[in-house]
Amino acid sequence: MSQGASAVAQKSGESLLFLTDDQIRKGIEAMFFAYRGFTADPDRILDEHGYGRAHHRAIHFIHRSPGTTVNNLLSILGVTKQSLNRVLRALVEDGLVEARIGHRDKRERHLYLTEAGAALEQKLSDAQRERMRAAYRAAGPVAVAGFRQVLEAMMDPEMRRHFDGLSDSSR
């Protein structure tokens, strides 16, 4: 392979195709254990309130897109309507989420965090940001960029559209 072709292969990721099944398995296991660490702090906070990860995901995405509809949240979370309604009912009853009827379509419910919901979201995301910031700092900027590339490459196209659609000034 010529030097130019080698550079193209490295840039496109083709040079990584030599990874063995054991190396891939180790990456899968690392992802499982990293996820456990990433969710451990929020899980403790959620447990204090009698909530689970489904509540956390709902709170997170309502915060990221104030006024999002129930249908949009269903699409992002990939859960059943019954499951989401159970989560939203608890969050509304506990005063963390407000559901407003749509202006154009009275059948739509637009979701917003209340002040208490925003405070809980802040507490949950602070814990995760702290862990991410420490990991990013330890890994360095090249690894951070590579990690994000890997995560984005693993997303299904529909999830990638949701990800790209979230407003984020850091991208």
Rosetta blueprint (number, residue, H / E / L):
1 M L
2 S L
3 Q H
4 G H
5 A H
6 S H
7 A H
8 V H
9 A H
10 Q H
11 K H
12 S H
13 G L
14 E H
15 S H
16 L H
17 L H
18 F H
19 L L
20 T L
21 D H
22 D H
23 Q H
24 I H
25 R H
26 K H
27 G H
28 I H
29 E H
30 A H
31 M H
32 F H
33 F H
34 A H
35 Y H
36 R H
37 G H
38 F H
39 T H
40 A H
41 D H
42 P H
43 D H
44 R H
45 I H
46 L H
47 D H
48 E H
49 H H
50 G L
51 Y L
52 G L
53 R H
54 A H
55 H H
56 H H
57 R H
58 A H
59 I H
60 H H
61 F H
62 I H
63 H H
64 R H
65 S L
66 P L
67 G L
68 T E
69 T E
70 V H
71 N H
72 N H
73 L H
74 L H
75 S H
76 I H
77 L H
78 G L
79 V L
80 T L
81 K H
82 Q H
83 S H
84 L H
85 N H
86 R H
87 V H
88 L H
89 R H
90 A H
91 L H
92 V H
93 E H
94 D L
95 G L
96 L L
97 V E
98 E E
99 A E
100 R E
101 I E
102 G L
103 H L
104 R L
105 D L
106 K L
107 R L
108 E L
109 R E
110 H E
111 L E
112 Y E
113 L E
114 T L
115 E H
116 A H
117 G H
118 A H
119 A H
120 L H
121 E H
122 Q H
123 K H
124 L H
125 S H
126 D H
127 A H
128 Q H
129 R H
130 E H
131 R H
132 M H
133 R H
134 A H
135 A H
136 Y H
137 R H
138 A H
139 A H
140 G L
141 P H
142 V H
143 A H
144 V H
145 A H
146 G H
147 F H
148 R H
149 Q H
150 V H
151 L H
152 E H
153 A H
154 M H
155 M L
156 D L
157 P H
158 E H
159 M H
160 R H
161 R H
162 H H
163 F H
164 D H
165 G H
166 L L
167 S L
168 D L
169 S L
170 S L
171 R L
